[in-house]
Amino acid sequence: MTRSKTLDASAPATLYHDGECPLCQREVAWLARHPRRERIRLVDIRDERFDAAAAGASFDAMMGRLHVRDAQDRWYVGMDASRALYAVLGYRRLVWLSTLPGLAGLLDAGYRWFARRRVRLGRWLQRRQEKN
């Protein structure tokens, strides 16, 4: 995806998230309180009523990486989903910075590392907070 594509994401955008992931729950709670929350729609892919095929994706693919679909029916996946989401919320400068050569590759690699470990990291964080 080119640098400008994620900046072109249009509201309202739908964020498909894992409602059982502790870190995802934190992000979704923040998004639900966000001043521009009307620009996004939150869909829990773990909800029994959710049908991935009807959304045009597979459940396994959606569990593996973040998915966002914007108002123009364009899909953004992985780090590009985060970029599109933040562009829709108005953080366009931050998104633009995240697409700079060199930095974009590092962020994309960091996202892939995080996505594979997100549930484990979330559980670790929960245990740590319970101890305090």
N, CA and C of each residue as an Amber inpcrd file, in Angstrom:
protein
   396
   0.8500000  -1.1720000   0.0000000   0.0000000   0.0000000   0.0000000
   0.8970000   1.2370000   0.0000000   0.5330000   2.2350000  -0.7670000
   1.3510000   3.4360000  -0.8270000   1.1170000   4.3080000   0.4020000
   2.0390000   5.2310000   0.6200000   1.9610000   6.0960000   1.7910000
   0.6390000   6.8400000   1.8730000   0.1470000   7.3220000   0.7690000
  -1.0570000   8.1500000   0.8070000  -2.3370000   7.3420000   0.9930000
  -2.3140000   6.0650000   0.7070000  -3.5500000   5.2780000   0.7730000
  -4.1610000   5.2690000   2.1660000  -3.3490000   5.0900000   3.1910000
  -3.9220000   5.0600000   4.5380000  -4.4110000   6.4510000   4.9450000
  -3.7800000   7.4970000   4.4250000  -4.2420000   8.8540000   4.7160000
  -5.5780000   9.1450000   4.0510000  -5.9290000   8.3810000   3.0240000
  -7.1900000   8.5670000   2.3060000  -8.3610000   7.8420000   2.9570000
  -8.1360000   7.1090000   4.0330000  -9.2240000   6.3760000   4.6860000
 -10.3250000   7.3530000   5.0820000 -11.5560000   6.9380000   4.8570000
 -12.6800000   7.8350000   5.1220000 -13.6180000   7.2760000   6.1870000
 -14.2060000   8.1950000   6.9110000 -15.1410000   7.8540000   7.9910000
 -16.5470000   7.6980000   7.4200000 -17.3530000   6.9030000   8.0750000
 -16.9900000   6.0910000   9.2310000 -16.2280000   4.8390000   8.8140000
 -15.2890000   4.4660000   9.6510000 -14.4990000   3.2610000   9.4140000
 -14.8960000   2.2160000  10.4500000 -14.8620000   0.9710000  10.0400000
 -15.2000000  -0.1280000  10.9350000 -13.9320000  -0.8330000  11.3580000
 -13.7300000  -0.9070000  12.6670000 -12.5960000  -1.6190000  13.2460000
 -13.0860000  -2.9770000  13.7170000 -12.5170000  -4.0290000  13.1570000
 -12.8290000  -5.4010000  13.5650000 -11.7780000  -5.8170000  14.5840000
 -12.1990000  -6.0920000  15.8070000 -11.2530000  -6.3650000  16.8850000
 -11.6090000  -7.6490000  17.6220000 -10.6220000  -8.1870000  18.3110000
 -10.7790000  -9.3880000  19.1310000 -11.2030000  -8.9530000  20.5290000
 -12.4620000  -9.1340000  20.8550000 -13.0090000  -8.7110000  22.1360000
 -12.4850000  -9.4720000  23.3280000 -11.7510000 -10.5490000  23.1100000
 -11.1890000 -11.3170000  24.2180000  -9.7120000 -11.0150000  24.4510000
  -9.1140000 -10.2170000  23.6260000  -7.6970000  -9.8420000  23.7550000
  -7.5910000  -8.6980000  24.7610000  -6.8530000  -8.8890000  25.8630000
  -6.7520000  -7.8330000  26.8830000  -6.2150000  -6.5070000  26.3560000
  -5.2230000  -6.5320000  25.4900000  -4.6900000  -5.2850000  24.9420000
  -5.6810000  -4.6420000  23.9740000  -6.3610000  -5.4720000  23.2160000
  -7.3700000  -4.9550000  22.2940000  -8.5090000  -4.2940000  23.0770000
  -8.8810000  -4.8990000  24.2040000  -9.9370000  -4.3320000  25.0430000
  -9.5730000  -2.9390000  25.5150000  -8.3040000  -2.7350000  25.8710000
  -7.8510000  -1.4110000  26.3130000  -7.9790000  -0.3800000  25.1900000
  -7.5340000  -0.7660000  24.0150000  -7.6020000   0.1420000  22.8690000
  -9.0540000   0.4730000  22.5260000  -9.9110000  -0.5270000  22.5320000
 -11.3200000  -0.3180000  22.2090000 -11.9830000   0.5720000  23.2570000
 -11.6440000   0.3990000  24.5210000 -12.1930000   1.2570000  25.5770000
 -11.7760000   2.7100000  25.3440000 -10.5150000   2.9200000  24.9580000
 -10.0420000   4.2650000  24.6510000 -10.7960000   4.8300000  23.4490000
 -10.9670000   4.0190000  22.4170000 -11.6770000   4.4690000  21.2210000
 -13.1340000   4.8070000  21.5290000 -13.7610000   4.0440000  22.4120000
 -15.1600000   4.2910000  22.7720000 -15.3340000   5.6280000  23.5000000
 -14.2750000   6.1140000  24.1340000 -14.3210000   7.4020000  24.8380000
 -13.7540000   8.5500000  23.9950000 -13.2180000   8.2340000  22.8510000
 -12.5310000   9.2270000  22.0180000 -13.4940000  10.3420000  21.5940000
 -13.0290000  11.5980000  21.5620000 -13.8970000  12.7040000  21.1510000
 -14.4590000  12.5620000  19.7290000 -13.7800000  11.8140000  18.8810000
 -14.2550000  11.6170000  17.5010000 -14.7720000  10.1950000  17.2750000
 -15.3060000   9.5920000  18.3150000 -15.7360000   8.1890000  18.2390000
 -16.8240000   7.9500000  17.1940000 -17.5350000   9.0010000  16.7930000
 -18.5690000   8.8230000  15.7690000 -17.9660000   8.4760000  14.4100000
 -16.6710000   8.6550000  14.2660000 -16.0000000   8.3510000  12.9930000
 -15.6430000   6.8730000  12.8500000 -15.8620000   6.1080000  13.9170000
 -15.5110000   4.6830000  13.8670000 -16.6610000   3.8310000  14.3760000
 -16.6780000   2.6270000  13.8930000 -17.6370000   1.6190000  14.3410000
 -16.8070000   0.4400000  14.8350000 -17.1090000  -0.0470000  16.0170000
 -16.3510000  -1.1340000  16.6240000 -17.1250000  -2.4380000  16.5030000
 -16.4760000  -3.4560000  15.9440000 -17.1080000  -4.7660000  15.7800000
 -16.2160000  -5.8200000  16.4180000 -16.7730000  -6.5220000  17.3890000
 -16.0580000  -7.6070000  18.0710000 -16.2110000  -8.8810000  17.2440000
 -15.1070000  -9.3640000  16.7140000 -15.1850000 -10.5580000  15.8640000
 -15.4250000 -11.8220000  16.6800000 -15.3150000 -11.7370000  17.9990000
 -15.6110000 -12.8860000  18.8640000 -17.0900000 -12.9580000  19.2450000
 -17.8370000 -11.9250000  18.9430000 -19.2670000 -11.9160000  19.2410000
 -19.9380000 -13.0380000  18.4360000 -20.8010000 -13.7730000  19.0800000
 -21.4460000 -14.9190000  18.4130000 -22.2780000 -14.5120000  17.2040000
 -22.6950000 -13.2760000  17.1380000 -23.4930000 -12.7960000  16.0020000
 -22.6300000 -12.3750000  14.8120000 -21.3150000 -12.2630000  15.0110000
 -20.4400000 -11.8190000  13.9330000 -20.2210000 -12.9240000  12.9140000
 -20.3160000 -12.5670000  11.6470000 -20.1050000 -13.5030000  10.5450000
 -19.0000000 -12.9420000   9.6480000 -17.8150000 -13.5090000   9.7610000
 -16.6630000 -13.0130000   8.9940000 -16.9160000 -13.1050000   7.4960000
 -17.5230000 -14.1840000   7.0500000 -17.7800000 -14.3470000   5.6170000
 -18.7060000 -13.2450000   5.1020000 -19.7130000 -12.8830000   5.8820000
 -20.6210000 -11.8090000   5.4750000 -19.8870000 -10.4730000   5.4080000
 -18.8410000 -10.3210000   6.2260000 -18.0360000  -9.0940000   6.2040000
 -17.0450000  -9.1040000   5.0450000 -16.8700000 -10.2610000   4.4100000
 -15.9570000 -10.3540000   3.2760000 -14.5510000 -10.7780000   3.6360000
 -14.4080000 -11.4760000   4.7710000 -13.0820000 -11.9290000   5.2190000
 -13.2320000 -13.2800000   5.9020000 -12.1120000 -13.8320000   6.3340000
 -12.1730000 -15.0750000   7.0980000 -11.8610000 -14.7750000   8.5610000
 -12.4530000 -15.5330000   9.4540000 -12.2320000 -15.3390000  10.8800000
 -10.7580000 -15.5130000  11.2200000 -10.1150000 -16.5430000  10.6780000
  -8.7000000 -16.7840000  10.9750000  -7.8220000 -15.6130000  10.5370000
  -8.0920000 -15.0610000   9.3720000  -7.3190000 -13.9080000   8.9100000
  -7.5280000 -12.7170000   9.8340000  -8.7720000 -12.5170000  10.2710000
  -9.0780000 -11.3880000  11.1400000  -8.4850000 -11.5690000  12.5380000
  -8.3290000 -12.7920000  12.9730000  -7.7010000 -13.0490000  14.2650000
  -6.1940000 -12.8190000  14.1950000  -5.6240000 -13.0000000  13.0320000
  -4.1810000 -12.8800000  12.8870000  -3.6800000 -11.4510000  12.7840000
  -4.5100000 -10.5750000  12.2040000  -4.0970000  -9.1820000  12.0070000
  -5.3180000  -8.2710000  12.0890000  -5.0950000  -7.0610000  12.5000000
  -6.1480000  -6.0600000  12.6090000  -6.7250000  -5.7600000  11.2330000
  -8.0380000  -5.5750000  11.1820000  -8.7210000  -5.2400000   9.9360000
  -9.5930000  -4.0030000  10.1470000  -9.5380000  -3.0830000   9.1880000
 -10.3800000  -1.8920000   9.1720000 -10.9580000  -1.7690000   7.7710000
 -12.2410000  -1.4520000   7.7080000 -12.8860000  -1.1730000   6.4140000
 -13.4550000   0.2340000   6.4930000 -13.1150000   1.0620000   5.5190000
 -13.5670000   2.4540000   5.5760000 -14.8950000   2.6390000   4.8450000
 -15.3670000   3.8780000   4.8220000 -16.6660000   4.1980000   4.2300000
 -16.7130000   3.9290000   2.7310000 -15.5590000   3.8890000   2.0810000
 -15.4880000   3.6000000   0.6430000 -15.3330000   2.1050000   0.3750000
 -15.5080000   1.2970000   1.4150000 -15.4090000  -0.1660000   1.3400000
 -13.9940000  -0.6460000   1.0300000 -12.9940000   0.1560000   1.4050000
 -11.5990000  -0.2390000   1.2320000 -11.1290000  -0.9130000   2.5120000
 -10.4050000  -2.0130000   2.3440000  -9.8620000  -2.7600000   3.4810000
  -8.4250000  -2.3380000   3.7620000  -8.1110000  -2.2520000   5.0370000
  -6.7540000  -1.9990000   5.5150000  -6.4440000  -3.0940000   6.5210000
  -5.2630000  -3.6720000   6.4080000  -4.9160000  -4.8260000   7.2410000
  -3.5650000  -4.5880000   7.9000000  -3.4380000  -5.0810000   9.1360000
  -2.1760000  -4.9850000   9.8630000  -1.8880000  -3.5560000  10.2730000
  -0.6350000  -3.1470000  10.1260000  -0.2390000  -1.7940000  10.5060000
  -0.9800000  -0.7620000   9.6740000  -1.3000000  -1.0790000   8.4270000
  -2.0830000  -0.1540000   7.6080000  -3.4800000   0.0600000   8.1950000
  -4.0230000  -0.9500000   8.8750000  -5.3130000  -0.7850000   9.5480000
  -5.1840000   0.2390000  10.6720000  -4.1080000   0.1470000  11.4300000
  -3.8800000   1.1340000  12.4960000  -3.7150000   2.5250000  11.9040000
  -2.9560000   2.6180000  10.8300000  -2.7550000   3.9180000  10.1920000
  -4.0810000   4.4970000   9.7020000  -4.8800000   3.6820000   9.0350000
  -6.1710000   4.1550000   8.5240000  -7.0810000   4.5890000   9.6700000
  -7.1150000   3.8160000  10.7250000  -7.9430000   4.1500000  11.8820000
  -7.5350000   5.5010000  12.4630000  -6.2340000   5.6940000  12.6480000
  -5.7570000   6.9530000  13.2240000  -5.9340000   8.1240000  12.2590000
  -5.8640000   7.8820000  10.9650000  -6.1390000   8.9430000   9.9880000
  -7.5900000   9.3810000  10.0920000  -8.4930000   8.4210000  10.2010000
  -9.9200000   8.7250000  10.3260000 -10.1890000   9.5220000  11.6050000
  -9.4420000   9.2140000  12.6540000  -9.6260000   9.9190000  13.9260000
  -8.9740000  11.2960000  13.9460000  -8.2360000  11.6420000  12.8950000
  -7.6680000  12.9730000  12.7990000  -6.1860000  13.0870000  13.1060000
  -5.5040000  11.9740000  13.2950000  -4.0720000  11.9970000  13.5990000
  -3.2470000  11.8330000  12.3260000  -3.5520000  12.6510000  11.3400000
  -2.9500000  12.5060000  10.0170000  -1.4470000  12.7500000  10.0210000
  -0.9590000  13.6960000  10.8100000   0.4950000  13.9400000  10.8570000
   1.2330000  12.7280000  11.4130000   0.6680000  12.1450000  12.4540000
   1.2780000  10.9450000  13.0380000   1.2800000   9.8030000  12.0190000
   0.1840000   9.6510000  11.3020000   0.1010000   8.6090000  10.2740000
   1.1330000   8.8790000   9.1900000   1.2300000  10.1170000   8.7420000
   2.2030000  10.4610000   7.7040000   3.6170000  10.1190000   8.1750000
   3.9460000  10.4720000   9.4170000   5.2730000  10.1420000   9.9490000
   5.5120000   8.6320000   9.9580000   4.4660000   7.8900000  10.2680000
   4.6170000   6.4320000  10.3500000   4.8220000   5.7770000   8.9900000
   4.6540000   6.5440000   7.9280000   4.8390000   5.9920000   6.5830000
   6.1600000   6.4070000   5.9460000   6.9690000   7.1510000   6.6800000
   8.2530000   7.5750000   6.1230000   9.1510000   6.3580000   5.8610000
   9.9090000   6.3970000   4.7750000  10.8140000   5.2800000   4.4750000
  11.7150000   4.9780000   5.6740000  11.9210000   3.7300000   5.9180000
  12.7180000   3.3040000   7.0720000  11.8480000   3.1210000   8.2960000
  11.1840000   4.1810000   8.7140000  10.3060000   4.0920000   9.8780000
   9.1090000   3.1900000   9.5880000   8.5650000   3.2960000   8.3880000
   7.4210000   2.4700000   8.0110000   7.7620000   0.9850000   8.1250000
   8.9110000   0.5970000   7.6180000   9.3270000  -0.8060000   7.6860000
   9.5090000  -1.2890000   9.1130000  10.1000000  -0.4490000   9.9470000
  10.2720000  -0.8120000  11.3590000   8.9320000  -0.9770000  12.0580000
   8.0150000  -0.0470000  11.8170000   6.6920000  -0.1400000  12.4390000
   5.9160000  -1.3560000  11.9330000   6.0170000  -1.6250000  10.6480000
   5.3370000  -2.7980000  10.0870000   5.8820000  -4.0870000  10.7090000
   7.2050000  -4.1810000  10.8430000   7.8190000  -5.3640000  11.4570000
   7.4330000  -5.4650000  12.9270000   7.4330000  -4.3260000  13.6270000
   7.0180000  -4.3200000  15.0250000   5.5770000  -4.7520000  15.1950000
   4.7060000  -4.3250000  14.2860000   3.3100000  -4.7450000  14.3400000
   3.1930000  -6.2600000  14.1520000   3.9100000  -6.8000000  13.1800000
   3.8330000  -8.2530000  12.9420000   4.3000000  -9.0210000  14.1750000
   5.3750000  -8.5480000  14.8260000   5.8720000  -9.1930000  16.0460000
   4.8090000  -9.1170000  17.1330000   4.2280000  -7.9390000  17.3220000
   3.1980000  -7.7400000  18.3340000   1.9620000  -8.5890000  18.0580000
   1.4970000  -8.6170000  16.8130000   0.2630000  -9.3290000  16.4660000
   0.3550000 -10.8130000  16.8120000   1.5280000 -11.3980000  16.6110000
   1.6920000 -12.8220000  16.9330000   1.6820000 -13.0830000  18.4330000
   1.9700000 -12.0640000  19.2290000   2.1190000 -12.2490000  20.6770000
   1.1110000 -11.4530000  21.5020000   0.1330000 -10.8440000  20.8700000
  -0.7430000  -9.9060000  21.5550000  -1.5150000 -10.5110000  22.7160000
  -2.0240000 -11.7190000  22.5650000  -2.7990000 -12.3300000  23.6430000
  -1.8880000 -12.6560000  24.8210000  -0.7520000 -13.2330000  24.5380000
   0.2100000 -13.5660000  25.5950000   0.6970000 -12.3070000  26.3180000
   1.0120000 -11.2670000  25.5710000   1.4430000 -10.0030000  26.1720000
   0.3270000  -9.3930000  27.0270000  -0.8940000  -9.4790000  26.5500000
  -2.0340000  -8.9460000  27.3070000  -2.2400000  -9.6700000  28.6170000
  -2.1210000 -10.9800000  28.5920000  -2.2610000 -11.7580000  29.8330000
  -1.1470000 -11.4300000  30.8130000   0.0810000 -11.2700000  30.2990000
   1.2110000 -10.9090000  31.1400000   0.9630000  -9.5560000  31.8070000
   0.4650000  -8.5950000  31.0350000   0.1880000  -7.2730000  31.5680000
  -0.9110000  -7.3250000  32.6360000  -1.9420000  -8.1180000  32.3870000
  -3.0170000  -8.2630000  33.3800000  -2.4810000  -8.8310000  34.6930000
  -1.6730000  -9.8770000  34.6080000  -1.0950000 -10.4810000  35.8250000
  -0.2460000  -9.4590000  36.5780000   0.5130000  -8.6930000  35.8460000
   1.3710000  -7.6740000  36.4680000   0.5510000  -6.6280000  37.1920000
  -0.5610000  -6.1960000  36.5790000  -1.4010000  -5.1830000  37.1910000
  -2.1370000  -5.7310000  38.4200000  -2.5040000  -6.9990000  38.3780000
  -3.1930000  -7.6250000  39.5160000  -2.2880000  -7.6950000  40.7350000
  -0.9840000  -7.8230000  40.5100000  -0.0320000  -7.8980000  41.6030000
   0.1300000  -6.5480000  42.3050000  -0.0870000  -5.4680000  41.5660000
   0.1080000  -4.1170000  42.1270000  -1.1030000  -3.6230000  42.7950000
